[in-house]
Amino acid sequence: MKKRILVSQIVTLALLIAARPESWPLFWAGLAVMALGQAVRLAASAAIVKSKTLTVTGPYAAVRNPLYLGTMLMTSGLMIMLSSPSRPPLTVGIWAFAALSFGWIYYVTIKAEEVFLYSVYGEAFLEYKAAVPAILPTPGGLAGFFDTNSYSRDVFRKNKEWRGMSAAFALAIFVAARINYGF
């Protein structure tokens, strides 16, 4: 999906407008889940060499789409932060909207990327696809995350993951302000 980031930003804005966050315990729990998601994204960003090779080491040995796994965790963390214990129907509604929206965005994106990767890497991609799950790693595959030989500081800098970290930090500050000031 060519407009994945724009559509994701619009969906996130809609969620921020609709939600009525109110719980500090949920904020802190959500922040922890967001931090885990960001850690997954940081690891993936330090391992993937985009458009040059089929990356199959590091987090890519555990899951074919660790960047999207990290995004899924970060979104889940945001949704935990935005949950309103005193408004269950609102909370269910925003969770459903987020799950449907982001599920669709990343389903379409992953399918398009798989077509591209097959066109470039052929049988090697099909073997990788058969061996490694798309989004949720198996316990045995988690060892790939700890293979330090798979990471590169230069690759990390080139992939500019600081932008995602900045956005996550800004979202957390905004939600905290909403809880603190009740708006």
Secondary structure by P-SEA (a helix, b strand, c coil): ccaaaaaaaaaaaaaaaacccccaaaaaaaaaaaaaaaaaaaaaaacccccccccccccccccccaaaaaaaaaaaaaaaaacccccaaaaaaaaaaaaaaaaaaaaaaaaaaaaaaaaacaaaaaaaaaccccccccccccccccccccccaaaaaaacaaaaaaaaaaaaaaaaaaaaacc
